[in-house]
Amino acid sequence: MKIMKDIGNVARGYKAAINNRNVSSEGRLHAEEELKRIQSNEAPGDEAGLSDDEARHDRNVARGLKAATHNPNVTDVGKQQARGRLESMGEHPETPAD
């Protein structure tokens, strides 16, 4: 199972490396370049800085959450949580008539 990276956490890690006196000058330079790439959305992969696998994973997660909102075996609380996660992902889930 591949762990999805939060781009905000990655950026914070690069910022920390830039300001860490124990990081070599080459490491700081690399961190600066990667941070600039993240901030300008020019990272390899899709426009949010995700690789193809990570973007596919995100789409699969969204698909599963959408399915949960329509599944009669999912509780109302579970459906609300799924809708909340979809909204936090930038999706606009429809509210089915249960």
N, CA, C and O atoms as a GROMACS GRO file, in nm:
protein
  392
    1MET      N    1   0.084  -0.117   0.000
    1MET     CA    2   0.000   0.000   0.000
    1MET      C    3   0.089   0.124   0.000
    1MET      O    4   0.179   0.136   0.083
    2LYS      N    5   0.064   0.213  -0.092
    2LYS     CA    6   0.142   0.335  -0.102
    2LYS      C    7   0.082   0.442  -0.012
    2LYS      O    8  -0.039   0.461  -0.011
    3ILE      N    9   0.166   0.511   0.062
    3ILE     CA   10   0.119   0.616   0.151
    3ILE      C   11   0.112   0.746   0.072
    3ILE      O   12   0.207   0.785   0.004
    4MET      N   13  -0.003   0.812   0.083
    4MET     CA   14  -0.022   0.937   0.013
    4MET      C   15   0.048   1.049   0.090
    4MET      O   16   0.036   1.058   0.212
    5LYS      N   17   0.120   1.134   0.019
    5LYS     CA   18   0.192   1.244   0.082
    5LYS      C   19   0.105   1.368   0.080
    5LYS      O   20   0.042   1.400  -0.021
    6ASP      N   21   0.103   1.439   0.192
    6ASP     CA   22   0.036   1.568   0.200
    6ASP      C   23   0.137   1.672   0.153
    6ASP      O   24   0.242   1.689   0.214
    7ILE      N   25   0.105   1.741   0.045
    7ILE     CA   26   0.199   1.834  -0.016
    7ILE      C   27   0.237   1.945   0.081
    7ILE      O   28   0.348   1.998   0.075
    8GLY      N   29   0.146   1.980   0.172
    8GLY     CA   30   0.178   2.082   0.272
    8GLY      C   31   0.286   2.034   0.368
    8GLY      O   32   0.374   2.111   0.406
    9ASN      N   33   0.279   1.907   0.406
    9ASN     CA   34   0.381   1.851   0.495
    9ASN      C   35   0.516   1.843   0.424
    9ASN      O   36   0.620   1.868   0.485
   10VAL      N   37   0.514   1.809   0.297
   10VAL     CA   38   0.638   1.802   0.220
   10VAL      C   39   0.702   1.940   0.213
   10VAL      O   40   0.823   1.955   0.233
   11ALA      N   41   0.620   2.042   0.186
   11ALA     CA   42   0.672   2.179   0.179
   11ALA      C   43   0.730   2.222   0.313
   11ALA      O   44   0.836   2.285   0.318
   12ARG      N   45   0.662   2.188   0.423
   12ARG     CA   46   0.714   2.223   0.556
   12ARG      C   47   0.848   2.154   0.582
   12ARG      O   48   0.937   2.213   0.644
   13GLY      N   49   0.863   2.032   0.536
   13GLY     CA   50   0.990   1.961   0.551
   13GLY      C   51   1.103   2.030   0.477
   13GLY      O   52   1.214   2.041   0.528
   14TYR      N   53   1.074   2.076   0.354
   14TYR     CA   54   1.176   2.149   0.278
   14TYR      C   55   1.212   2.281   0.346
   14TYR      O   56   1.328   2.319   0.351
   15LYS      N   57   1.111   2.351   0.400
   15LYS     CA   58   1.138   2.476   0.471
   15LYS      C   59   1.226   2.451   0.592
   15LYS      O   60   1.317   2.528   0.620
   16ALA      N   61   1.198   2.343   0.663
   16ALA     CA   62   1.280   2.308   0.779
   16ALA      C   63   1.423   2.278   0.738
   16ALA      O   64   1.518   2.318   0.806
   17ALA      N   65   1.440   2.207   0.628
   17ALA     CA   66   1.574   2.173   0.581
   17ALA      C   67   1.652   2.298   0.542
   17ALA      O   68   1.772   2.308   0.568
   18ILE      N   69   1.583   2.394   0.480
   18ILE     CA   70   1.650   2.518   0.440
   18ILE      C   71   1.703   2.593   0.562
   18ILE      O   72   1.810   2.653   0.556
   19ASN      N   73   1.630   2.589   0.672
   19ASN     CA   74   1.667   2.664   0.791
   19ASN      C   75   1.749   2.583   0.892
   19ASN      O   76   1.785   2.635   0.998
   20ASN      N   77   1.777   2.458   0.860
   20ASN     CA   78   1.853   2.372   0.952
   20ASN      C   79   2.002   2.386   0.923
   20ASN      O   80   2.048   2.355   0.813
   21ARG      N   81   2.078   2.432   1.021
   21ARG     CA   82   2.222   2.453   1.000
   21ARG      C   83   2.298   2.322   0.984
   21ARG      O   84   2.413   2.324   0.939
   22ASN      N   85   2.237   2.210   1.019
   22ASN     CA   86   2.304   2.080   1.005
   22ASN      C   87   2.288   2.021   0.865
   22ASN      O   88   2.347   1.917   0.835
   23VAL      N   89   2.209   2.086   0.780
   23VAL     CA   90   2.189   2.038   0.643
   23VAL      C   91   2.297   2.101   0.556
   23VAL      O   92   2.327   2.220   0.569
   24SER      N   93   2.357   2.022   0.468
   24SER     CA   94   2.463   2.071   0.381
   24SER      C   95   2.410   2.179   0.287
   24SER      O   96   2.290   2.192   0.267
   25SER      N   97   2.500   2.256   0.231
   25SER     CA   98   2.460   2.361   0.138
   25SER      C   99   2.394   2.301   0.014
   25SER      O  100   2.302   2.360  -0.042
   26GLU      N  101   2.441   2.183  -0.028
   26GLU     CA  102   2.378   2.115  -0.142
   26GLU      C  103   2.235   2.073  -0.106
   26GLU      O  104   2.144   2.084  -0.188
   27GLY      N  105   2.218   2.025   0.016
   27GLY     CA  106   2.085   1.984   0.061
   27GLY      C  107   1.990   2.102   0.070
   27GLY      O  108   1.873   2.091   0.033
   28ARG      N  109   2.041   2.215   0.119
   28ARG     CA  110   1.958   2.335   0.126
   28ARG      C  111   1.919   2.382  -0.013
   28ARG      O  112   1.805   2.421  -0.036
   29LEU      N  113   2.013   2.379  -0.105
   29LEU     CA  114   1.986   2.420  -0.242
   29LEU      C  115   1.877   2.332  -0.304
   29LEU      O  116   1.785   2.380  -0.369
   30HIS      N  117   1.891   2.201  -0.283
   30HIS     CA  118   1.791   2.108  -0.334
   30HIS      C  119   1.654   2.136  -0.273
   30HIS      O  120   1.553   2.136  -0.343
   31ALA      N  121   1.651   2.161  -0.142
   31ALA     CA  122   1.525   2.190  -0.074
   31ALA      C  123   1.462   2.318  -0.129
   31ALA      O  124   1.341   2.325  -0.147
   32GLU      N  125   1.543   2.420  -0.154
   32GLU     CA  126   1.491   2.545  -0.211
   32GLU      C  127   1.429   2.522  -0.348
   32GLU      O  128   1.322   2.574  -0.379
   33GLU      N  129   1.498   2.444  -0.431
   33GLU     CA  130   1.447   2.416  -0.566
   33GLU      C  131   1.315   2.339  -0.560
   33GLU      O  132   1.220   2.372  -0.631
   34GLU      N  133   1.310   2.238  -0.474
   34GLU     CA  134   1.188   2.159  -0.463
   34GLU      C  135   1.073   2.243  -0.406
   34GLU      O  136   0.959   2.230  -0.450
   35LEU      N  137   1.103   2.328  -0.309
   35LEU     CA  138   1.000   2.414  -0.251
   35LEU      C  139   0.946   2.511  -0.356
   35LEU      O  140   0.826   2.534  -0.362
   36LYS      N  141   1.034   2.568  -0.436
   36LYS     CA  142   0.989   2.657  -0.544
   36LYS      C  143   0.900   2.582  -0.642
   36LYS      O  144   0.799   2.634  -0.689
   37ARG      N  145   0.938   2.458  -0.673
   37ARG     CA  146   0.859   2.377  -0.767
   37ARG      C  147   0.720   2.348  -0.709
   37ARG      O  148   0.620   2.356  -0.780
   38ILE      N  149   0.715   2.316  -0.581
   38ILE     CA  150   0.587   2.289  -0.515
   38ILE      C  151   0.501   2.415  -0.515
   38ILE      O  152   0.382   2.410  -0.547
   39GLN      N  153   0.562   2.528  -0.480
   39GLN     CA  154   0.487   2.653  -0.469
   39GLN      C  155   0.437   2.701  -0.604
   39GLN      O  156   0.336   2.771  -0.611
   40SER      N  157   0.505   2.665  -0.712
   40SER     CA  158   0.462   2.708  -0.845
   40SER      C  159   0.381   2.599  -0.916
   40SER      O  160   0.344   2.614  -1.033
   41ASN      N  161   0.354   2.489  -0.845
   41ASN     CA  162   0.278   2.376  -0.901
   41ASN      C  163   0.341   2.319  -1.027
   41ASN      O  164   0.270   2.275  -1.118
   42GLU      N  165   0.474   2.320  -1.034
   42GLU     CA  166   0.543   2.264  -1.149
   42GLU      C  167   0.604   2.128  -1.118
   42GLU      O  168   0.689   2.079  -1.192
   43ALA      N  169   0.560   2.068  -1.008
   43ALA     CA  170   0.616   1.938  -0.970
   43ALA      C  171   0.577   1.834  -1.075
   43ALA      O  172   0.473   1.847  -1.138
   44PRO      N  173   0.661   1.732  -1.094
   44PRO     CA  174   0.627   1.628  -1.190
   44PRO      C  175   0.497   1.561  -1.152
   44PRO      O  176   0.464   1.552  -1.034
   45GLY      N  177   0.424   1.514  -1.248
   45GLY     CA  178   0.294   1.453  -1.222
   45GLY      C  179   0.184   1.552  -1.252
   45GLY      O  180   0.201   1.640  -1.337
   46ASP      N  181   0.072   1.542  -1.183
   46ASP     CA  182  -0.037   1.632  -1.215
   46ASP      C  183  -0.014   1.768  -1.152
   46ASP      O  184   0.084   1.788  -1.080
   47GLU      N  185  -0.103   1.861  -1.180
   47GLU     CA  186  -0.079   2.000  -1.143
   47GLU      C  187  -0.069   2.025  -0.995
   47GLU      O  188  -0.014   2.128  -0.956
   48ALA      N  189  -0.118   1.938  -0.910
   48ALA     CA  190  -0.109   1.959  -0.766
   48ALA      C  191   0.022   1.907  -0.710
   48ALA      O  192   0.041   1.907  -0.589
   49GLY      N  193   0.113   1.864  -0.795
   49GLY     CA  194   0.241   1.815  -0.748
   49GLY      C  195   0.239   1.668  -0.711
   49GLY      O  196   0.327   1.621  -0.639
   50LEU      N  197   0.140   1.594  -0.759
   50LEU     CA  198   0.129   1.453  -0.727
   50LEU      C  199   0.178   1.369  -0.844
   50LEU      O  200   0.167   1.410  -0.959
   51SER      N  201   0.234   1.253  -0.812
   51SER     CA  202   0.273   1.161  -0.918
   51SER      C  203   0.147   1.099  -0.977
   51SER      O  204   0.038   1.114  -0.922
   52ASP      N  205   0.162   1.029  -1.088
   52ASP     CA  206   0.047   0.964  -1.150
   52ASP      C  207  -0.019   0.864  -1.055
   52ASP      O  208  -0.142   0.855  -1.051
   53ASP      N  209   0.063   0.789  -0.978
   53ASP     CA  210   0.008   0.692  -0.884
   53ASP      C  211  -0.070   0.762  -0.773
   53ASP      O  212  -0.177   0.716  -0.733
   54GLU      N  213  -0.016   0.872  -0.723
   54GLU     CA  214  -0.085   0.945  -0.616
   54GLU      C  215  -0.215   1.006  -0.667
   54GLU      O  216  -0.316   1.006  -0.597
   55ALA      N  217  -0.212   1.059  -0.789
   55ALA     CA  218  -0.334   1.117  -0.847
   55ALA      C  219  -0.439   1.008  -0.868
   55ALA      O  220  -0.558   1.030  -0.842
   56ARG      N  221  -0.396   0.890  -0.914
   56ARG     CA  222  -0.488   0.778  -0.933
   56ARG      C  223  -0.547   0.736  -0.799
   56ARG      O  224  -0.666   0.707  -0.788
   57HIS      N  225  -0.462   0.732  -0.697
   57HIS     CA  226  -0.507   0.696  -0.562
   57HIS      C  227  -0.615   0.794  -0.515
   57HIS      O  228  -0.718   0.753  -0.462
   58ASP      N  229  -0.590   0.923  -0.533
   58ASP     CA  230  -0.687   1.025  -0.491
   58ASP      C  231  -0.821   1.006  -0.562
   58ASP      O  232  -0.927   1.019  -0.501
   59ARG      N  233  -0.815   0.977  -0.692
   59ARG     CA  234  -0.940   0.954  -0.767
   59ARG      C  235  -1.013   0.830  -0.716
   59ARG      O  236  -1.135   0.829  -0.707
   60ASN      N  237  -0.937   0.726  -0.682
   60ASN     CA  238  -0.999   0.604  -0.628
   60ASN      C  239  -1.062   0.629  -0.492
   60ASN      O  240  -1.171   0.579  -0.463
   61VAL      N  241  -0.994   0.706  -0.408
   61VAL     CA  242  -1.050   0.740  -0.277
   61VAL      C  243  -1.180   0.816  -0.295
   61VAL      O  244  -1.280   0.786  -0.229
   62ALA      N  245  -1.180   0.915  -0.384
   62ALA     CA  246  -1.302   0.993  -0.409
   62ALA      C  247  -1.414   0.904  -0.461
   62ALA      O  248  -1.529   0.920  -0.421
   63ARG      N  249  -1.381   0.811  -0.548
   63ARG     CA  250  -1.483   0.719  -0.601
   63ARG      C  251  -1.542   0.634  -0.490
   63ARG      O  252  -1.664   0.612  -0.486
   64GLY      N  253  -1.457   0.585  -0.400
   64GLY     CA  254  -1.505   0.504  -0.289
   64GLY      C  255  -1.592   0.583  -0.193
   64GLY      O  256  -1.693   0.532  -0.143
   65LEU      N  257  -1.554   0.708  -0.168
   65LEU     CA  258  -1.635   0.793  -0.080
   65LEU      C  259  -1.770   0.824  -0.142
   65LEU      O  260  -1.872   0.825  -0.074
   66LYS      N  261  -1.771   0.848  -0.274
   66LYS     CA  262  -1.898   0.872  -0.343
   66LYS      C  263  -1.987   0.749  -0.335
   66LYS      O  264  -2.108   0.759  -0.315
   67ALA      N  265  -1.926   0.632  -0.350
   67ALA     CA  266  -2.004   0.508  -0.340
   67ALA      C  267  -2.062   0.493  -0.200
   67ALA      O  268  -2.176   0.448  -0.184
   68ALA      N  269  -1.985   0.529  -0.099
   68ALA     CA  270  -2.033   0.518   0.039
   68ALA      C  271  -2.155   0.606   0.062
   68ALA      O  272  -2.244   0.570   0.139
   69THR      N  273  -2.160   0.723  -0.003
   69THR     CA  274  -2.275   0.813   0.017
   69THR      C  275  -2.403   0.755  -0.041
   69THR      O  276  -2.512   0.798  -0.004
   70HIS      N  277  -2.392   0.658  -0.132
   70HIS     CA  278  -2.510   0.598  -0.196
   70HIS      C  279  -2.541   0.458  -0.144
   70HIS      O  280  -2.643   0.399  -0.180
   71ASN      N  281  -2.453   0.403  -0.060
   71ASN     CA  282  -2.467   0.266  -0.013
   71ASN      C  283  -2.569   0.259   0.101
   71ASN      O  284  -2.551   0.325   0.204
   72PRO      N  285  -2.676   0.180   0.085
   72PRO     CA  286  -2.777   0.172   0.191
   72PRO      C  287  -2.726   0.106   0.319
   72PRO      O  288  -2.788   0.120   0.424
   73ASN      N  289  -2.614   0.035   0.313
   73ASN     CA  290  -2.558  -0.030   0.431
   73ASN      C  291  -2.468   0.062   0.514
   73ASN      O  292  -2.421   0.022   0.620
   74VAL      N  293  -2.444   0.183   0.466
   74VAL     CA  294  -2.361   0.279   0.538
   74VAL      C  295  -2.454   0.365   0.624
   74VAL      O  296  -2.560   0.408   0.579
   75THR      N  297  -2.413   0.388   0.749
   75THR     CA  298  -2.496   0.467   0.840
   75THR      C  299  -2.503   0.613   0.793
   75THR      O  300  -2.422   0.657   0.712
   76ASP      N  301  -2.600   0.685   0.846
   76ASP     CA  302  -2.613   0.827   0.812
   76ASP      C  303  -2.488   0.905   0.854
   76ASP      O  304  -2.443   0.994   0.782
   77VAL      N  305  -2.433   0.869   0.970
   77VAL     CA  306  -2.311   0.935   1.017
   77VAL      C  307  -2.196   0.907   0.920
   77VAL      O  308  -2.119   0.997   0.887
   78GLY      N  309  -2.185   0.783   0.876
   78GLY     CA  310  -2.081   0.745   0.781
   78GLY      C  311  -2.095   0.820   0.649
   78GLY      O  312  -1.997   0.863   0.589
   79LYS      N  313  -2.220   0.835   0.605
   79LYS     CA  314  -2.244   0.910   0.480
   79LYS      C  315  -2.206   1.056   0.497
   79LYS      O  316  -2.148   1.116   0.406
   80GLN      N  317  -2.238   1.114   0.612
   80GLN     CA  318  -2.201   1.253   0.638
   80GLN      C  319  -2.049   1.270   0.641
   80GLN      O  320  -1.996   1.368   0.589
   81GLN      N  321  -1.980   1.174   0.702
   81GLN     CA  322  -1.834   1.180   0.708
   81GLN      C  323  -1.775   1.168   0.567
   81GLN      O  324  -1.680   1.238   0.533
   82ALA      N  325  -1.831   1.079   0.486
   82ALA     CA  326  -1.783   1.062   0.349
   82ALA      C  327  -1.804   1.191   0.270
   82ALA      O  328  -1.716   1.233   0.194
   83ARG      N  329  -1.920   1.254   0.286
   83ARG     CA  330  -1.947   1.381   0.216
   83ARG      C  331  -1.849   1.490   0.262
   83ARG      O  332  -1.801   1.569   0.182
   84GLY      N  333  -1.821   1.492   0.392
   84GLY     CA  334  -1.726   1.590   0.446
   84GLY      C  335  -1.587   1.572   0.388
   84GLY      O  336  -1.521   1.669   0.352
   85ARG      N  337  -1.544   1.447   0.379
   85ARG     CA  338  -1.411   1.421   0.320
   85ARG      C  339  -1.408   1.457   0.173
   85ARG      O  340  -1.308   1.511   0.124
   86LEU      N  341  -1.517   1.428   0.102
   86LEU     CA  342  -1.523   1.465  -0.039
   86LEU      C  343  -1.513   1.616  -0.056
   86LEU      O  344  -1.442   1.666  -0.144
   87GLU      N  345  -1.585   1.689   0.029
   87GLU     CA  346  -1.579   1.834   0.021
   87GLU      C  347  -1.439   1.886   0.051
   87GLU      O  348  -1.394   1.982  -0.011
   88SER      N  349  -1.370   1.824   0.147
   88SER     CA  350  -1.234   1.867   0.180
   88SER      C  351  -1.136   1.835   0.067
   88SER      O  352  -1.029   1.895   0.057
   89MET      N  353  -1.174   1.739  -0.019
   89MET     CA  354  -1.092   1.704  -0.135
   89MET      C  355  -1.127   1.793  -0.255
   89MET      O  356  -1.065   1.781  -0.361
   90GLY      N  357  -1.224   1.881  -0.238
   90GLY     CA  358  -1.261   1.969  -0.349
   90GLY      C  359  -1.374   1.913  -0.434
   90GLY      O  360  -1.408   1.971  -0.537
   91GLU      N  361  -1.432   1.802  -0.393
   91GLU     CA  362  -1.543   1.742  -0.466
   91GLU      C  363  -1.674   1.800  -0.414
   91GLU      O  364  -1.681   1.849  -0.301
   92HIS      N  365  -1.776   1.795  -0.496
   92HIS     CA  366  -1.909   1.843  -0.456
   92HIS      C  367  -2.006   1.725  -0.463
   92HIS      O  368  -2.071   1.704  -0.566
   93PRO      N  369  -2.015   1.649  -0.354
   93PRO     CA  370  -2.100   1.529  -0.357
   93PRO      C  371  -2.247   1.567  -0.357
   93PRO      O  372  -2.289   1.663  -0.293
   94GLU      N  373  -2.323   1.489  -0.430
   94GLU     CA  374  -2.469   1.510  -0.427
   94GLU      C  375  -2.526   1.440  -0.305
   94GLU      O  376  -2.470   1.342  -0.257
   95THR      N  377  -2.634   1.490  -0.256
   95THR     CA  378  -2.700   1.430  -0.141
   95THR      C  379  -2.815   1.344  -0.194
   95THR      O  380  -2.917   1.398  -0.238
   96PRO      N  381  -2.799   1.211  -0.189
   96PRO     CA  382  -2.904   1.126  -0.242
   96PRO      C  383  -3.026   1.123  -0.150
   96PRO      O  384  -3.016   1.146  -0.030
   97ALA      N  385  -3.139   1.095  -0.208
   97ALA     CA  386  -3.261   1.080  -0.128
   97ALA      C  387  -3.261   0.940  -0.068
   97ALA      O  388  -3.291   0.843  -0.138
   98ASP      N  389  -3.226   0.929   0.060
   98ASP     CA  390  -3.216   0.798   0.126
   98ASP      C  391  -3.352   0.746   0.164
   98ASP      O  392  -3.364   0.637   0.220
   0.00000   0.00000   0.00000
